[in-house]
Amino acid sequence: MTAEADHRLRALPSVDEVLKAEAAMLAVARFGRPAAVIAVRQTLDATRAALRAGRAEPSQSDAIASAALAKLAVDAQSNLRPVFNLTGTVLHTNLGRALIAEAAIEAAVAAMRSAVALEFDLASGKRGERDDHLRGLLCELTGAEDATVVNNNAAAVLLVLNTLAKGREAVVSRGELIEIGGAFRMPDIMARAGAKLKEVGTTNRTHLKDYLEAIGPRTGLVLKVHTSNYRIEGFTKEVGARELAAATRERNVPLVNDLGSGTLVDLSRWGLAHEPTVAEAIADGAELVTFSGDKLLGGPQAGFIVGRKALIEKINRNPMKRALRVDKMRLAALEASLRLYRDPDRLAEQLPTIRLLARPPSAIKSAAQRLLPTIAAKLGNSFTVEVVACASQIGSGALPLETVPSAGLAIRPSAARGSGRALEYLAAALRHLPVPVIGRVEDGAHILDLRCLEDEAAFAANFAALDLGGEHAPG
């Protein structure tokens, strides 16, 4: 350490001196004295380390106080930050899946702000059931006799298996033993539920006789799983839900149809591929149907179980149900989301998931053309930008082989040499914008699929803060 650095080190102000600075007093007012003291001490420690390393750093009280205030401001930011989802995946699991309808947001906020009749029957003045808030709507929209709700579809499947097949056999086709995100495997969830897996058929072909030969005195249920996140093609055979339901009913064994994503409306009315609806699954004869709330349904995270009343009542008596129940905010948001389905003609106007999936490619292309000059000007000569056709996907396991025509911006490095590193640098810079921008790298370009971009002005203003010469620039 140089003599000059040693002198600057000894000249550093004390914590008490820094706390007298205007920025420090502002830090105390905004974040509290204990937090401000810790931030000042950490800033002083960092300054001492820099001086010992021979780097010249500001050492005045005002500068240290300002640095401490800035640190507190950064630390105060929520880790759950909003982002621009330009990946082309509408229901992106890692980005929170469905955007919630305004009506659902308002309902959740109202429930947070006051006491609500969560488990209180206003008519009788006695204790009520929280499922009552959704039961009528779910039965109306699906044709089921009864319904209940838990915190996600994995929990719904777990609860059904534990209730109906604990210590017994759960019959399922080998071709439907799915694994979904987070290494969630159907055989594992069966084991945790206490059910014994009984596989039938082969990976690509399962016949009705396979199910019939497997059903016996130890059978708790037959499970049909909608393979929503993959398809087996070629020489295949599966037993339809209606045919399987008729066979299981004859043998007095409940058929459970796990739809996974699940939808309450026929998506083909918006030009999308048909996905089995919950009402269709009930009409096909399933005793129980399980499905998600935060995927195609477009609500908050939840798992629904609908079907025969006697089975739902049995499920609700399972002690596990309490451990998996949802709170008042989610119930309020779910009720508001489900009410939107009473008016399917206006669903695309009111429900973000349907609205984003139904956006015409021509409108998205026009948005890309409007934004191109702004983006190109900010990126300068280091990158080229062009409007390109894209293929968006629904995401979260829904219609995995189907894509939706879209449009976006393809950003490519101007120089071929080092293009991979340049794209990594650009992606990092986009993630460090005030509102991070998340795209995807494809065919040597950073693609910004604009299907999920509705506020062009906010995006352009945010993009103006892009710093291509910052700490993430390639050395």
Secondary structure as GFF3:
##gff-version 3
##sequence-region A 1 475
A	DSSP	alpha_helix	3	10	.	.	.	ID=ss1
A	DSSP	alpha_helix	15	18	.	.	.	ID=ss2
A	DSSP	alpha_helix	22	31	.	.	.	ID=ss3
A	DSSP	alpha_helix	33	52	.	.	.	ID=ss4
A	DSSP	alpha_helix	61	76	.	.	.	ID=ss5
A	DSSP	beta_strand	84	85	.	.	.	ID=ss6
A	DSSP	three_ten_helix	93	95	.	.	.	ID=ss7
A	DSSP	alpha_helix	102	113	.	.	.	ID=ss8
A	DSSP	alpha_helix	132	142	.	.	.	ID=ss9
A	DSSP	beta_strand	146	150	.	.	.	ID=ss10
A	DSSP	alpha_helix	153	165	.	.	.	ID=ss11
A	DSSP	beta_strand	169	173	.	.	.	ID=ss12
A	DSSP	three_ten_helix	174	176	.	.	.	ID=ss13
A	DSSP	beta_strand	179	180	.	.	.	ID=ss14
A	DSSP	three_ten_helix	181	183	.	.	.	ID=ss15
A	DSSP	beta_strand	184	185	.	.	.	ID=ss16
A	DSSP	alpha_helix	186	193	.	.	.	ID=ss17
A	DSSP	beta_strand	196	200	.	.	.	ID=ss18
A	DSSP	alpha_helix	208	214	.	.	.	ID=ss19
A	DSSP	beta_strand	219	225	.	.	.	ID=ss20
A	DSSP	alpha_helix	241	250	.	.	.	ID=ss21
A	DSSP	beta_strand	255	260	.	.	.	ID=ss22
A	DSSP	three_ten_helix	267	270	.	.	.	ID=ss23
A	DSSP	alpha_helix	278	283	.	.	.	ID=ss24
A	DSSP	beta_strand	288	292	.	.	.	ID=ss25
A	DSSP	beta_strand	303	307	.	.	.	ID=ss26
A	DSSP	alpha_helix	309	316	.	.	.	ID=ss27
A	DSSP	alpha_helix	320	323	.	.	.	ID=ss28
A	DSSP	alpha_helix	328	340	.	.	.	ID=ss29
A	DSSP	three_ten_helix	344	346	.	.	.	ID=ss30
A	DSSP	alpha_helix	347	350	.	.	.	ID=ss31
A	DSSP	alpha_helix	352	357	.	.	.	ID=ss32
A	DSSP	alpha_helix	361	379	.	.	.	ID=ss33
A	DSSP	three_ten_helix	380	382	.	.	.	ID=ss34
A	DSSP	beta_strand	383	392	.	.	.	ID=ss35
A	DSSP	beta_strand	404	413	.	.	.	ID=ss36
A	DSSP	alpha_helix	419	431	.	.	.	ID=ss37
A	DSSP	beta_strand	437	438	.	.	.	ID=ss38
A	DSSP	beta_strand	440	442	.	.	.	ID=ss39
A	DSSP	beta_strand	445	449	.	.	.	ID=ss40
A	DSSP	three_ten_helix	450	452	.	.	.	ID=ss41
A	DSSP	alpha_helix	456	463	.	.	.	ID=ss42
###
